[in-house]
């Protein structure tokens, strides 16, 4: 499928780098019948932790608060569509004022009328453990070329590489 093998280290680096640039993905519990929802991720690559701000009255926050957390999945596609990922981890409700202060911004403030002191402000802590990352640096033109070449030569297009990653 690809001219170059993608190593787990390269895939992990691409995931973290792209998540920093475009940080919206789909987050949900890893259980039958549960639907992921769009969430903005605030990454801490050093710890493998991804933080999400939400309200305590959401189903996701209520469900993540059960026990010591829940098995969850974060699905990600970079804005430039060169990195895609499905990341597994544990999702729990945490309160960490330092995290709130570090990531607080005007977009977040719009969801919490009482600001950082809003009684409904809740943090979800996603501790990533493992996943799969797909990386393609072809761009739209390169992708078109690969499709054309594959159809002309009756081969499979080079769509990039894929690697399983351990984010612990």
Biotite code that builds the C-alpha atoms (Angstrom):
import biotite.structure as struc

atoms = struc.array([
    struc.Atom([0.000, 0.000, 0.000], chain_id="A", res_id=1, res_name="UNK", atom_name="CA", element="C"),
    struc.Atom([2.826, 2.428, 0.744], chain_id="A", res_id=2, res_name="UNK", atom_name="CA", element="C"),
    struc.Atom([6.346, 2.962, -0.507], chain_id="A", res_id=3, res_name="UNK", atom_name="CA", element="C"),
    struc.Atom([7.472, 3.695, 3.065], chain_id="A", res_id=4, res_name="UNK", atom_name="CA", element="C"),
    struc.Atom([6.756, 1.823, 6.266], chain_id="A", res_id=5, res_name="UNK", atom_name="CA", element="C"),
    struc.Atom([5.270, 4.013, 8.968], chain_id="A", res_id=6, res_name="UNK", atom_name="CA", element="C"),
    struc.Atom([6.785, 3.263, 12.360], chain_id="A", res_id=7, res_name="UNK", atom_name="CA", element="C"),
    struc.Atom([4.738, 3.518, 15.564], chain_id="A", res_id=8, res_name="UNK", atom_name="CA", element="C"),
    struc.Atom([6.981, 6.386, 16.732], chain_id="A", res_id=9, res_name="UNK", atom_name="CA", element="C"),
    struc.Atom([6.388, 8.316, 13.498], chain_id="A", res_id=10, res_name="UNK", atom_name="CA", element="C"),
    struc.Atom([2.638, 7.698, 13.675], chain_id="A", res_id=11, res_name="UNK", atom_name="CA", element="C"),
    struc.Atom([2.486, 8.838, 17.295], chain_id="A", res_id=12, res_name="UNK", atom_name="CA", element="C"),
    struc.Atom([4.457, 12.006, 16.521], chain_id="A", res_id=13, res_name="UNK", atom_name="CA", element="C"),
    struc.Atom([2.172, 12.818, 13.589], chain_id="A", res_id=14, res_name="UNK", atom_name="CA", element="C"),
    struc.Atom([-0.906, 12.280, 15.752], chain_id="A", res_id=15, res_name="UNK", atom_name="CA", element="C"),
    struc.Atom([0.285, 14.602, 18.536], chain_id="A", res_id=16, res_name="UNK", atom_name="CA", element="C"),
    struc.Atom([1.560, 17.238, 16.093], chain_id="A", res_id=17, res_name="UNK", atom_name="CA", element="C"),
    struc.Atom([-1.711, 17.334, 14.169], chain_id="A", res_id=18, res_name="UNK", atom_name="CA", element="C"),
    struc.Atom([-3.896, 17.243, 17.275], chain_id="A", res_id=19, res_name="UNK", atom_name="CA", element="C"),
    struc.Atom([-2.101, 20.405, 18.389], chain_id="A", res_id=20, res_name="UNK", atom_name="CA", element="C"),
    struc.Atom([-2.987, 22.141, 15.094], chain_id="A", res_id=21, res_name="UNK", atom_name="CA", element="C"),
    struc.Atom([-6.609, 20.999, 14.790], chain_id="A", res_id=22, res_name="UNK", atom_name="CA", element="C"),
    struc.Atom([-8.025, 19.648, 17.999], chain_id="A", res_id=23, res_name="UNK", atom_name="CA", element="C"),
    struc.Atom([-11.582, 18.526, 17.355], chain_id="A", res_id=24, res_name="UNK", atom_name="CA", element="C"),
    struc.Atom([-12.572, 14.879, 17.217], chain_id="A", res_id=25, res_name="UNK", atom_name="CA", element="C"),
    struc.Atom([-15.295, 12.478, 18.264], chain_id="A", res_id=26, res_name="UNK", atom_name="CA", element="C"),
    struc.Atom([-15.321, 11.160, 21.834], chain_id="A", res_id=27, res_name="UNK", atom_name="CA", element="C"),
    struc.Atom([-17.509, 8.422, 23.245], chain_id="A", res_id=28, res_name="UNK", atom_name="CA", element="C"),
    struc.Atom([-17.603, 5.502, 25.598], chain_id="A", res_id=29, res_name="UNK", atom_name="CA", element="C"),
    struc.Atom([-16.422, 2.195, 24.203], chain_id="A", res_id=30, res_name="UNK", atom_name="CA", element="C"),
    struc.Atom([-19.664, 0.285, 24.637], chain_id="A", res_id=31, res_name="UNK", atom_name="CA", element="C"),
    struc.Atom([-22.502, -0.935, 22.417], chain_id="A", res_id=32, res_name="UNK", atom_name="CA", element="C"),
    struc.Atom([-25.121, 1.646, 21.571], chain_id="A", res_id=33, res_name="UNK", atom_name="CA", element="C"),
    struc.Atom([-23.059, 4.612, 22.709], chain_id="A", res_id=34, res_name="UNK", atom_name="CA", element="C"),
    struc.Atom([-22.575, 7.362, 20.154], chain_id="A", res_id=35, res_name="UNK", atom_name="CA", element="C"),
    struc.Atom([-19.462, 9.499, 20.025], chain_id="A", res_id=36, res_name="UNK", atom_name="CA", element="C"),
    struc.Atom([-19.914, 13.246, 19.983], chain_id="A", res_id=37, res_name="UNK", atom_name="CA", element="C"),
    struc.Atom([-17.787, 16.125, 18.718], chain_id="A", res_id=38, res_name="UNK", atom_name="CA", element="C"),
    struc.Atom([-15.441, 17.459, 21.383], chain_id="A", res_id=39, res_name="UNK", atom_name="CA", element="C"),
    struc.Atom([-12.448, 19.780, 21.484], chain_id="A", res_id=40, res_name="UNK", atom_name="CA", element="C"),
    struc.Atom([-9.312, 18.114, 22.787], chain_id="A", res_id=41, res_name="UNK", atom_name="CA", element="C"),
    struc.Atom([-6.630, 19.784, 24.844], chain_id="A", res_id=42, res_name="UNK", atom_name="CA", element="C"),
    struc.Atom([-3.554, 17.620, 24.663], chain_id="A", res_id=43, res_name="UNK", atom_name="CA", element="C"),
    struc.Atom([-0.760, 16.981, 27.072], chain_id="A", res_id=44, res_name="UNK", atom_name="CA", element="C"),
    struc.Atom([1.607, 14.846, 25.060], chain_id="A", res_id=45, res_name="UNK", atom_name="CA", element="C"),
    struc.Atom([4.045, 14.416, 27.936], chain_id="A", res_id=46, res_name="UNK", atom_name="CA", element="C"),
    struc.Atom([1.487, 12.500, 30.006], chain_id="A", res_id=47, res_name="UNK", atom_name="CA", element="C"),
    struc.Atom([-0.607, 10.929, 27.240], chain_id="A", res_id=48, res_name="UNK", atom_name="CA", element="C"),
    struc.Atom([-3.583, 12.814, 28.671], chain_id="A", res_id=49, res_name="UNK", atom_name="CA", element="C"),
    struc.Atom([-6.206, 14.571, 26.587], chain_id="A", res_id=50, res_name="UNK", atom_name="CA", element="C"),
    struc.Atom([-8.571, 16.922, 28.435], chain_id="A", res_id=51, res_name="UNK", atom_name="CA", element="C"),
    struc.Atom([-12.094, 17.796, 27.379], chain_id="A", res_id=52, res_name="UNK", atom_name="CA", element="C"),
    struc.Atom([-14.283, 20.517, 28.858], chain_id="A", res_id=53, res_name="UNK", atom_name="CA", element="C"),
    struc.Atom([-17.964, 19.706, 29.213], chain_id="A", res_id=54, res_name="UNK", atom_name="CA", element="C"),
    struc.Atom([-20.904, 20.371, 31.469], chain_id="A", res_id=55, res_name="UNK", atom_name="CA", element="C"),
    struc.Atom([-21.800, 18.085, 34.358], chain_id="A", res_id=56, res_name="UNK", atom_name="CA", element="C"),
    struc.Atom([-25.348, 17.684, 33.032], chain_id="A", res_id=57, res_name="UNK", atom_name="CA", element="C"),
    struc.Atom([-24.284, 15.893, 29.825], chain_id="A", res_id=58, res_name="UNK", atom_name="CA", element="C"),
    struc.Atom([-24.724, 12.141, 29.403], chain_id="A", res_id=59, res_name="UNK", atom_name="CA", element="C"),
    struc.Atom([-21.013, 11.758, 28.670], chain_id="A", res_id=60, res_name="UNK", atom_name="CA", element="C"),
    struc.Atom([-19.971, 13.482, 31.911], chain_id="A", res_id=61, res_name="UNK", atom_name="CA", element="C"),
    struc.Atom([-22.503, 11.529, 33.974], chain_id="A", res_id=62, res_name="UNK", atom_name="CA", element="C"),
    struc.Atom([-21.414, 8.210, 32.461], chain_id="A", res_id=63, res_name="UNK", atom_name="CA", element="C"),
    struc.Atom([-17.676, 8.956, 32.740], chain_id="A", res_id=64, res_name="UNK", atom_name="CA", element="C"),
    struc.Atom([-18.144, 9.725, 36.450], chain_id="A", res_id=65, res_name="UNK", atom_name="CA", element="C"),
    struc.Atom([-19.161, 6.141, 37.221], chain_id="A", res_id=66, res_name="UNK", atom_name="CA", element="C"),
    struc.Atom([-16.489, 4.260, 39.163], chain_id="A", res_id=67, res_name="UNK", atom_name="CA", element="C"),
    struc.Atom([-12.901, 5.058, 38.309], chain_id="A", res_id=68, res_name="UNK", atom_name="CA", element="C"),
    struc.Atom([-13.825, 5.970, 34.748], chain_id="A", res_id=69, res_name="UNK", atom_name="CA", element="C"),
    struc.Atom([-14.949, 4.236, 31.614], chain_id="A", res_id=70, res_name="UNK", atom_name="CA", element="C"),
    struc.Atom([-13.353, 2.670, 28.579], chain_id="A", res_id=71, res_name="UNK", atom_name="CA", element="C"),
    struc.Atom([-13.582, 5.247, 25.786], chain_id="A", res_id=72, res_name="UNK", atom_name="CA", element="C"),
    struc.Atom([-12.574, 5.964, 22.203], chain_id="A", res_id=73, res_name="UNK", atom_name="CA", element="C"),
    struc.Atom([-11.380, 9.202, 20.624], chain_id="A", res_id=74, res_name="UNK", atom_name="CA", element="C"),
    struc.Atom([-11.714, 9.324, 16.832], chain_id="A", res_id=75, res_name="UNK", atom_name="CA", element="C"),
    struc.Atom([-9.666, 11.967, 15.085], chain_id="A", res_id=76, res_name="UNK", atom_name="CA", element="C"),
    struc.Atom([-9.245, 13.349, 11.583], chain_id="A", res_id=77, res_name="UNK", atom_name="CA", element="C"),
    struc.Atom([-6.881, 16.265, 11.044], chain_id="A", res_id=78, res_name="UNK", atom_name="CA", element="C"),
    struc.Atom([-8.166, 19.364, 9.291], chain_id="A", res_id=79, res_name="UNK", atom_name="CA", element="C"),
    struc.Atom([-5.828, 18.726, 6.349], chain_id="A", res_id=80, res_name="UNK", atom_name="CA", element="C"),
    struc.Atom([-6.972, 15.072, 6.240], chain_id="A", res_id=81, res_name="UNK", atom_name="CA", element="C"),
    struc.Atom([-3.411, 13.767, 6.418], chain_id="A", res_id=82, res_name="UNK", atom_name="CA", element="C"),
    struc.Atom([-3.789, 12.088, 9.823], chain_id="A", res_id=83, res_name="UNK", atom_name="CA", element="C"),
    struc.Atom([-6.616, 9.856, 11.032], chain_id="A", res_id=84, res_name="UNK", atom_name="CA", element="C"),
    struc.Atom([-6.657, 8.053, 14.342], chain_id="A", res_id=85, res_name="UNK", atom_name="CA", element="C"),
    struc.Atom([-8.741, 5.821, 16.560], chain_id="A", res_id=86, res_name="UNK", atom_name="CA", element="C"),
    struc.Atom([-7.416, 6.062, 20.105], chain_id="A", res_id=87, res_name="UNK", atom_name="CA", element="C"),
    struc.Atom([-8.531, 3.960, 23.057], chain_id="A", res_id=88, res_name="UNK", atom_name="CA", element="C"),
    struc.Atom([-8.212, 5.014, 26.676], chain_id="A", res_id=89, res_name="UNK", atom_name="CA", element="C"),
    struc.Atom([-9.890, 5.611, 30.017], chain_id="A", res_id=90, res_name="UNK", atom_name="CA", element="C"),
    struc.Atom([-12.281, 8.536, 30.457], chain_id="A", res_id=91, res_name="UNK", atom_name="CA", element="C"),
    struc.Atom([-12.985, 9.936, 33.909], chain_id="A", res_id=92, res_name="UNK", atom_name="CA", element="C"),
    struc.Atom([-14.279, 13.111, 35.492], chain_id="A", res_id=93, res_name="UNK", atom_name="CA", element="C"),
    struc.Atom([-11.562, 15.179, 37.161], chain_id="A", res_id=94, res_name="UNK", atom_name="CA", element="C"),
    struc.Atom([-11.281, 18.638, 38.631], chain_id="A", res_id=95, res_name="UNK", atom_name="CA", element="C"),
    struc.Atom([-7.953, 20.324, 38.085], chain_id="A", res_id=96, res_name="UNK", atom_name="CA", element="C"),
    struc.Atom([-7.872, 24.109, 38.350], chain_id="A", res_id=97, res_name="UNK", atom_name="CA", element="C"),
    struc.Atom([-4.413, 24.251, 36.752], chain_id="A", res_id=98, res_name="UNK", atom_name="CA", element="C"),
    struc.Atom([-5.760, 22.490, 33.629], chain_id="A", res_id=99, res_name="UNK", atom_name="CA", element="C"),
    struc.Atom([-8.729, 24.866, 33.507], chain_id="A", res_id=100, res_name="UNK", atom_name="CA", element="C"),
    struc.Atom([-6.460, 27.907, 33.796], chain_id="A", res_id=101, res_name="UNK", atom_name="CA", element="C"),
    struc.Atom([-3.982, 26.550, 31.227], chain_id="A", res_id=102, res_name="UNK", atom_name="CA", element="C"),
    struc.Atom([-6.580, 25.918, 28.504], chain_id="A", res_id=103, res_name="UNK", atom_name="CA", element="C"),
    struc.Atom([-9.248, 28.541, 29.236], chain_id="A", res_id=104, res_name="UNK", atom_name="CA", element="C"),
    struc.Atom([-10.138, 30.652, 26.193], chain_id="A", res_id=105, res_name="UNK", atom_name="CA", element="C"),
    struc.Atom([-13.030, 32.772, 24.812], chain_id="A", res_id=106, res_name="UNK", atom_name="CA", element="C"),
    struc.Atom([-14.611, 29.811, 23.014], chain_id="A", res_id=107, res_name="UNK", atom_name="CA", element="C"),
    struc.Atom([-14.774, 27.796, 26.234], chain_id="A", res_id=108, res_name="UNK", atom_name="CA", element="C"),
    struc.Atom([-16.058, 30.819, 28.136], chain_id="A", res_id=109, res_name="UNK", atom_name="CA", element="C"),
    struc.Atom([-19.100, 30.970, 25.840], chain_id="A", res_id=110, res_name="UNK", atom_name="CA", element="C"),
    struc.Atom([-20.350, 27.652, 27.252], chain_id="A", res_id=111, res_name="UNK", atom_name="CA", element="C"),
    struc.Atom([-20.010, 28.672, 30.894], chain_id="A", res_id=112, res_name="UNK", atom_name="CA", element="C"),
    struc.Atom([-21.914, 31.867, 31.814], chain_id="A", res_id=113, res_name="UNK", atom_name="CA", element="C"),
    struc.Atom([-20.200, 32.075, 35.209], chain_id="A", res_id=114, res_name="UNK", atom_name="CA", element="C"),
    struc.Atom([-16.728, 31.596, 33.726], chain_id="A", res_id=115, res_name="UNK", atom_name="CA", element="C"),
    struc.Atom([-14.201, 29.345, 35.405], chain_id="A", res_id=116, res_name="UNK", atom_name="CA", element="C"),
    struc.Atom([-16.390, 29.332, 38.523], chain_id="A", res_id=117, res_name="UNK", atom_name="CA", element="C"),
    struc.Atom([-19.449, 27.940, 36.685], chain_id="A", res_id=118, res_name="UNK", atom_name="CA", element="C"),
    struc.Atom([-20.991, 25.167, 38.779], chain_id="A", res_id=119, res_name="UNK", atom_name="CA", element="C"),
    struc.Atom([-21.546, 23.036, 35.656], chain_id="A", res_id=120, res_name="UNK", atom_name="CA", element="C"),
    struc.Atom([-17.942, 23.223, 34.406], chain_id="A", res_id=121, res_name="UNK", atom_name="CA", element="C"),
    struc.Atom([-16.547, 19.702, 34.272], chain_id="A", res_id=122, res_name="UNK", atom_name="CA", element="C"),
    struc.Atom([-13.295, 18.279, 32.974], chain_id="A", res_id=123, res_name="UNK", atom_name="CA", element="C"),
    struc.Atom([-13.061, 14.901, 31.322], chain_id="A", res_id=124, res_name="UNK", atom_name="CA", element="C"),
    struc.Atom([-9.656, 13.287, 31.561], chain_id="A", res_id=125, res_name="UNK", atom_name="CA", element="C"),
    struc.Atom([-8.871, 10.876, 28.734], chain_id="A", res_id=126, res_name="UNK", atom_name="CA", element="C"),
    struc.Atom([-5.778, 8.790, 29.426], chain_id="A", res_id=127, res_name="UNK", atom_name="CA", element="C"),
    struc.Atom([-4.826, 7.357, 26.066], chain_id="A", res_id=128, res_name="UNK", atom_name="CA", element="C"),
    struc.Atom([-3.386, 3.869, 26.031], chain_id="A", res_id=129, res_name="UNK", atom_name="CA", element="C"),
    struc.Atom([-3.287, 2.504, 22.490], chain_id="A", res_id=130, res_name="UNK", atom_name="CA", element="C"),
    struc.Atom([-4.651, 3.112, 19.051], chain_id="A", res_id=131, res_name="UNK", atom_name="CA", element="C"),
    struc.Atom([-4.151, 3.066, 15.328], chain_id="A", res_id=132, res_name="UNK", atom_name="CA", element="C"),
    struc.Atom([-2.950, 6.031, 13.275], chain_id="A", res_id=133, res_name="UNK", atom_name="CA", element="C"),
    struc.Atom([-3.121, 6.495, 9.525], chain_id="A", res_id=134, res_name="UNK", atom_name="CA", element="C"),
    struc.Atom([-0.810, 9.063, 7.905], chain_id="A", res_id=135, res_name="UNK", atom_name="CA", element="C"),
    struc.Atom([-0.750, 10.298, 4.327], chain_id="A", res_id=136, res_name="UNK", atom_name="CA", element="C"),
    struc.Atom([1.231, 13.319, 3.208], chain_id="A", res_id=137, res_name="UNK", atom_name="CA", element="C"),
    struc.Atom([0.010, 13.098, -0.381], chain_id="A", res_id=138, res_name="UNK", atom_name="CA", element="C"),
    struc.Atom([-2.364, 16.077, -0.330], chain_id="A", res_id=139, res_name="UNK", atom_name="CA", element="C"),
    struc.Atom([-5.272, 16.404, -2.759], chain_id="A", res_id=140, res_name="UNK", atom_name="CA", element="C"),
    struc.Atom([-3.071, 16.496, -5.861], chain_id="A", res_id=141, res_name="UNK", atom_name="CA", element="C"),
    struc.Atom([-0.982, 13.521, -4.744], chain_id="A", res_id=142, res_name="UNK", atom_name="CA", element="C"),
    struc.Atom([-4.116, 11.551, -3.907], chain_id="A", res_id=143, res_name="UNK", atom_name="CA", element="C"),
    struc.Atom([-5.530, 12.275, -7.369], chain_id="A", res_id=144, res_name="UNK", atom_name="CA", element="C"),
    struc.Atom([-2.273, 11.135, -8.933], chain_id="A", res_id=145, res_name="UNK", atom_name="CA", element="C"),
    struc.Atom([-2.329, 7.874, -6.941], chain_id="A", res_id=146, res_name="UNK", atom_name="CA", element="C"),
    struc.Atom([-5.919, 7.162, -8.049], chain_id="A", res_id=147, res_name="UNK", atom_name="CA", element="C"),
    struc.Atom([-5.108, 7.875, -11.691], chain_id="A", res_id=148, res_name="UNK", atom_name="CA", element="C"),
    struc.Atom([-1.942, 5.758, -11.547], chain_id="A", res_id=149, res_name="UNK", atom_name="CA", element="C"),
    struc.Atom([-3.770, 2.867, -9.853], chain_id="A", res_id=150, res_name="UNK", atom_name="CA", element="C"),
    struc.Atom([-6.523, 2.861, -12.469], chain_id="A", res_id=151, res_name="UNK", atom_name="CA", element="C"),
    struc.Atom([-4.058, 3.004, -15.355], chain_id="A", res_id=152, res_name="UNK", atom_name="CA", element="C"),
    struc.Atom([-1.704, 0.342, -14.000], chain_id="A", res_id=153, res_name="UNK", atom_name="CA", element="C"),
    struc.Atom([-4.356, -1.842, -12.307], chain_id="A", res_id=154, res_name="UNK", atom_name="CA", element="C"),
    struc.Atom([-2.499, -1.532, -8.993], chain_id="A", res_id=155, res_name="UNK", atom_name="CA", element="C"),
    struc.Atom([-3.530, -0.317, -5.569], chain_id="A", res_id=156, res_name="UNK", atom_name="CA", element="C"),
    struc.Atom([-2.878, 3.358, -4.796], chain_id="A", res_id=157, res_name="UNK", atom_name="CA", element="C"),
    struc.Atom([-0.285, 4.392, -2.230], chain_id="A", res_id=158, res_name="UNK", atom_name="CA", element="C"),
    struc.Atom([-2.516, 6.029, 0.370], chain_id="A", res_id=159, res_name="UNK", atom_name="CA", element="C"),
    struc.Atom([0.154, 6.404, 3.043], chain_id="A", res_id=160, res_name="UNK", atom_name="CA", element="C"),
    struc.Atom([0.965, 4.321, 6.080], chain_id="A", res_id=161, res_name="UNK", atom_name="CA", element="C"),
    struc.Atom([-0.727, 2.927, 9.148], chain_id="A", res_id=162, res_name="UNK", atom_name="CA", element="C"),
    struc.Atom([0.715, 1.939, 12.504], chain_id="A", res_id=163, res_name="UNK", atom_name="CA", element="C"),
    struc.Atom([-0.526, 0.752, 15.850], chain_id="A", res_id=164, res_name="UNK", atom_name="CA", element="C"),
    struc.Atom([0.665, 3.004, 18.656], chain_id="A", res_id=165, res_name="UNK", atom_name="CA", element="C"),
    struc.Atom([1.128, 2.588, 22.386], chain_id="A", res_id=166, res_name="UNK", atom_name="CA", element="C"),
    struc.Atom([0.479, 5.956, 24.026], chain_id="A", res_id=167, res_name="UNK", atom_name="CA", element="C"),
    struc.Atom([1.181, 4.937, 27.621], chain_id="A", res_id=168, res_name="UNK", atom_name="CA", element="C"),
])
